[in-house]
């Protein structure tokens, strides 16, 4: 376990001041936090819920208390792409490490609300999975599972991952899909996300590296190796225009975002250099809409 991984819970504690996950009001009245209504005091009610101002306004000595909606326990599921392209990083942090950091923050946010957290890491098959639990060791175990996954030249198969989730997670969850979506077949991805959305509330986090879409303007030649196929490719740079690869990458990212918008799935594009806490805050507070499927 690296020193960086040990510090992930601390980063999560500091970063997770976005709206906490795991709150869903039920119609059961109980000791939750969401106010429901005023009513007369009954034997057995807790004195801490007495509303003294409403009692004074009543004026006949009848005690009035506040009632609240009871909160349901919510399950959070982290569905993480562990394909070889996630090992790329032009700076100090790879996309896979960014995924581990984000998952630590999301795990912390769920656990402080007494929610359960599960994890599924996938490539062409499910590589690792942790069952949903209310377990603080998951702050370490989930990032460790992401960072320790050795999957050379593995691609991401979204339909396989969705099939696994649909078979094993029948209860509705807050599902966070973390991926760079580089190898995503858009029609297949559309079908997979639409199926997930039938039961779960899905959030898509696109993890990208700036060098995937921003290339230097210079006259040069670059030879690169595809992390997933092992193939070599040569690209020529020009001072006048970005290389075709950069344009294709930018177009693919825009296509994925439009697909999520079409389905009504909140989407955020994140990089290691961005303020992901602010991005998550905006994602969670954004108005929800159901897509057209």
C-alpha positions as CSV (number, residue, x, y, z in Angstrom):
1,X,0.0,0.0,0.0
2,X,1.5,3.3,-1.1
3,X,1.7,6.4,1.1
4,X,-0.7,8.1,-1.3
5,X,-3.3,5.4,-0.7
6,X,-3.0,5.8,3.1
7,X,-3.8,9.5,2.6
8,X,-6.9,8.9,0.5
9,X,-9.3,8.9,3.4
10,X,-7.9,12.3,4.6
11,X,-8.3,13.6,1.1
12,X,-11.9,12.3,1.1
13,X,-12.6,14.0,4.4
14,X,-11.4,17.3,3.1
15,X,-12.9,16.9,-0.3
16,X,-16.2,15.4,0.5
17,X,-17.9,18.6,1.6
18,X,-20.2,18.3,-1.4
19,X,-23.8,17.3,-0.6
20,X,-23.5,14.1,1.2
21,X,-24.8,10.9,-0.5
22,X,-27.2,8.5,0.8
23,X,-30.2,10.6,1.7
24,X,-33.6,9.4,0.5
25,X,-36.8,10.5,2.3
26,X,-39.4,7.8,2.8
27,X,-43.0,8.3,3.6
28,X,-42.4,6.7,7.0
29,X,-42.6,9.2,9.8
30,X,-39.8,8.9,12.2
31,X,-36.6,10.5,13.5
32,X,-35.1,11.6,10.2
33,X,-34.0,15.2,9.3
34,X,-36.6,16.3,6.8
35,X,-39.5,18.1,8.5
36,X,-43.0,16.7,7.9
37,X,-45.6,18.4,9.9
38,X,-46.8,19.7,13.4
39,X,-49.1,17.6,15.6
40,X,-50.2,17.3,19.2
41,X,-47.8,15.6,21.7
42,X,-48.6,11.9,22.4
43,X,-47.4,9.7,25.1
44,X,-44.0,8.3,24.1
45,X,-43.0,11.1,21.9
46,X,-39.5,12.5,22.4
47,X,-39.3,15.8,24.3
48,X,-36.5,17.1,22.0
49,X,-39.1,17.4,19.2
50,X,-41.3,19.8,21.1
51,X,-42.0,23.0,19.2
52,X,-42.3,25.6,21.9
53,X,-43.2,28.4,19.6
54,X,-46.1,26.5,18.1
55,X,-47.2,25.4,21.6
56,X,-47.2,29.1,22.7
57,X,-49.2,30.1,19.7
58,X,-51.8,27.4,20.5
59,X,-52.4,29.1,23.8
60,X,-54.4,26.3,25.5
61,X,-51.5,24.3,27.1
62,X,-51.5,21.6,24.4
63,X,-48.0,20.6,23.6
64,X,-47.0,20.6,19.9
65,X,-44.2,18.6,18.4
66,X,-42.4,18.4,15.0
67,X,-42.6,15.2,13.1
68,X,-40.0,14.2,10.5
69,X,-39.7,11.8,7.6
70,X,-37.5,8.8,8.4
71,X,-34.5,8.4,6.1
72,X,-34.0,5.2,4.2
73,X,-30.6,3.5,4.1
74,X,-29.3,4.0,0.6
75,X,-26.8,1.8,-1.2
76,X,-24.0,3.4,-3.3
77,X,-22.4,1.3,-6.0
78,X,-19.1,2.3,-7.6
79,X,-18.7,0.8,-11.1
80,X,-15.1,1.4,-12.2
81,X,-13.4,0.8,-15.6
82,X,-10.1,-0.9,-14.9
83,X,-9.0,-1.2,-18.6
84,X,-5.4,-0.5,-19.6
85,X,-6.2,3.0,-20.9
86,X,-6.9,4.0,-17.3
87,X,-3.2,3.6,-16.5
88,X,-2.4,6.6,-18.7
89,X,-1.3,9.9,-17.1
90,X,0.8,12.8,-18.5
91,X,1.3,14.2,-15.1
92,X,1.7,13.1,-11.5
93,X,-1.7,11.2,-11.4
94,X,-3.0,8.6,-13.8
95,X,-6.7,8.3,-14.6
96,X,-6.8,5.1,-12.5
97,X,-5.4,7.0,-9.5
98,X,-7.9,9.7,-10.1
99,X,-10.6,7.0,-10.0
100,X,-9.3,5.7,-6.7
101,X,-9.3,9.2,-5.2
102,X,-12.8,9.9,-6.3
103,X,-14.0,6.6,-5.0
104,X,-12.5,7.3,-1.6
105,X,-14.4,10.6,-1.5
106,X,-17.7,9.0,-2.5
107,X,-17.2,6.1,-0.1
108,X,-16.6,8.5,2.8
109,X,-19.6,10.6,1.8
110,X,-21.9,7.5,1.8
111,X,-20.5,6.0,5.1
112,X,-21.0,9.2,7.1
113,X,-24.7,8.9,6.2
114,X,-24.8,5.3,7.4
115,X,-25.2,4.1,3.9
116,X,-23.8,0.9,2.4
117,X,-21.1,1.0,-0.3
118,X,-20.3,-1.6,-3.0
119,X,-17.6,-1.8,-5.6
120,X,-17.3,-3.5,-9.0
121,X,-14.2,-3.2,-11.2
122,X,-14.4,-4.4,-14.7
123,X,-12.5,-4.8,-18.0
124,X,-13.8,-7.5,-20.5
125,X,-15.0,-9.2,-17.3
126,X,-15.5,-8.4,-13.7
127,X,-12.0,-8.1,-12.2
128,X,-12.9,-7.4,-8.6
129,X,-16.0,-6.8,-6.5
130,X,-16.7,-5.9,-3.0
131,X,-20.3,-6.5,-1.6
132,X,-22.3,-3.6,-0.3
133,X,-21.4,-3.0,3.3
134,X,-21.4,-0.2,5.9
135,X,-17.7,-0.8,6.5
136,X,-15.1,1.9,7.2
137,X,-12.3,-0.3,6.0
138,X,-13.7,0.2,2.5
139,X,-12.1,3.7,2.6
140,X,-8.8,1.7,2.1
141,X,-10.0,-1.4,0.4
142,X,-11.8,0.2,-2.6
143,X,-9.0,2.5,-3.7
144,X,-6.5,-0.3,-3.1
145,X,-8.6,-2.7,-5.3
146,X,-8.5,0.0,-8.1
147,X,-4.8,0.7,-7.8
148,X,-3.7,-2.9,-7.5
149,X,-5.6,-4.1,-10.5
150,X,-3.1,-5.4,-13.1
151,X,-4.9,-5.7,-16.4
152,X,-2.4,-5.2,-19.3
153,X,-4.0,-4.7,-22.7
154,X,-7.5,-5.2,-21.3
155,X,-10.4,-3.3,-22.8
156,X,-13.6,-2.2,-21.2
157,X,-16.8,-4.2,-22.0
158,X,-19.7,-2.1,-20.6
159,X,-22.5,-4.6,-21.5
160,X,-20.7,-7.3,-19.5
161,X,-20.4,-5.0,-16.5
162,X,-24.0,-4.0,-16.7
163,X,-25.1,-7.6,-16.9
164,X,-23.2,-8.4,-13.7
165,X,-24.7,-5.4,-11.9
166,X,-28.3,-6.2,-13.0
167,X,-28.0,-9.8,-11.9
168,X,-26.6,-9.1,-8.5
169,X,-28.0,-5.6,-7.5
170,X,-31.7,-5.8,-7.7
171,X,-32.3,-3.1,-5.1
172,X,-32.1,0.5,-6.4
173,X,-28.7,2.2,-5.8
174,X,-26.9,5.4,-6.4
175,X,-24.6,4.1,-9.1
176,X,-21.4,6.0,-10.1
177,X,-19.8,4.8,-13.4
178,X,-16.2,5.9,-13.6
179,X,-14.5,5.5,-17.0
180,X,-12.6,7.2,-19.7
181,X,-15.1,5.7,-22.2
182,X,-12.2,5.5,-24.8
183,X,-13.2,2.1,-26.1
184,X,-16.9,2.6,-25.8
185,X,-19.1,1.5,-28.7
186,X,-21.7,4.2,-28.5
187,X,-24.7,2.2,-29.4
188,X,-23.7,-0.6,-27.0
189,X,-23.0,2.1,-24.3
190,X,-26.4,3.6,-24.9
191,X,-28.1,0.3,-24.5
192,X,-26.1,-0.6,-21.3
193,X,-26.7,2.8,-19.6
194,X,-30.4,2.7,-20.5
195,X,-30.6,-0.7,-18.9
196,X,-28.8,0.4,-15.8
197,X,-31.1,3.4,-15.5
198,X,-34.2,1.3,-15.4
199,X,-33.5,0.3,-11.8
200,X,-30.7,2.6,-10.6
201,X,-30.0,6.3,-10.3
202,X,-26.9,6.6,-12.5
203,X,-24.1,9.2,-12.5
204,X,-21.4,9.1,-15.2
205,X,-17.9,10.4,-14.4
206,X,-15.7,10.7,-17.5
207,X,-12.0,10.6,-16.4
208,X,-9.7,12.2,-18.9
209,X,-6.1,13.4,-19.2
210,X,-5.5,16.8,-20.8
211,X,-2.9,15.3,-23.2
212,X,-5.6,13.2,-24.8
213,X,-7.3,16.2,-26.4
214,X,-4.6,19.0,-26.1
215,X,-1.5,18.4,-28.2
216,X,1.4,20.8,-28.7
217,X,1.4,22.9,-31.8
218,X,4.8,22.0,-33.3
219,X,6.4,20.3,-36.3
220,X,7.3,16.9,-34.9
221,X,6.7,13.2,-35.2
222,X,5.5,11.0,-32.2
223,X,5.5,7.2,-31.9
224,X,3.1,5.9,-29.3
225,X,2.0,2.4,-28.1
226,X,-1.7,1.7,-27.5
227,X,-2.0,0.4,-23.9
228,X,-4.9,-1.8,-24.7
229,X,-3.7,-3.4,-28.0
230,X,0.0,-3.0,-27.8
231,X,0.1,-1.6,-31.4
232,X,2.5,1.2,-32.3
233,X,1.2,4.3,-34.1
234,X,3.0,7.3,-35.6
235,X,1.5,10.8,-35.4
236,X,2.8,14.0,-37.1
237,X,2.3,17.3,-35.5
238,X,1.7,20.6,-37.3
239,X,2.0,24.2,-36.1
240,X,-1.2,25.0,-37.9
241,X,-3.7,22.4,-36.6
242,X,-4.0,19.8,-33.9
243,X,-3.4,16.2,-35.1
244,X,-6.4,14.1,-36.2
245,X,-6.2,11.9,-33.1
246,X,-6.8,14.9,-30.8
247,X,-9.8,15.9,-32.9
248,X,-11.2,12.4,-32.8
249,X,-10.7,12.2,-29.0
250,X,-12.5,15.5,-28.4
251,X,-15.3,14.4,-30.7
252,X,-15.7,11.1,-28.9
253,X,-15.8,12.8,-25.5
254,X,-18.5,15.1,-26.8
255,X,-20.5,12.2,-28.1
256,X,-20.4,10.4,-24.8
257,X,-21.6,13.5,-23.0
258,X,-24.5,14.0,-25.5
259,X,-25.4,10.3,-25.0
260,X,-25.7,10.8,-21.3
261,X,-27.7,14.0,-21.7
262,X,-30.1,12.2,-24.0
263,X,-30.6,9.5,-21.4
264,X,-31.0,12.1,-18.6
265,X,-27.8,10.8,-16.8
266,X,-25.8,13.5,-15.0
267,X,-22.3,13.6,-16.5
268,X,-19.1,15.3,-15.4
269,X,-15.8,15.3,-17.3
270,X,-12.9,15.2,-14.7
271,X,-9.2,15.5,-15.0
272,X,-6.4,15.1,-12.4
273,X,-5.9,18.9,-12.5
274,X,-9.6,19.9,-11.9
275,X,-11.3,20.7,-8.6
276,X,-13.3,17.5,-8.6
277,X,-15.1,18.4,-5.3
278,X,-16.7,21.4,-7.0
279,X,-17.5,19.3,-10.1
280,X,-19.2,16.6,-8.0
281,X,-21.2,19.3,-6.1
282,X,-22.5,20.6,-9.4
283,X,-23.3,17.1,-10.6
284,X,-25.3,16.2,-7.5
285,X,-27.2,19.5,-7.3
286,X,-28.1,19.5,-11.0
287,X,-31.8,19.1,-11.8
288,X,-32.6,15.5,-12.7
289,X,-34.6,14.5,-15.7
290,X,-35.5,11.1,-17.2
291,X,-34.1,10.5,-20.6
292,X,-35.9,9.3,-23.7
293,X,-34.1,6.0,-23.6
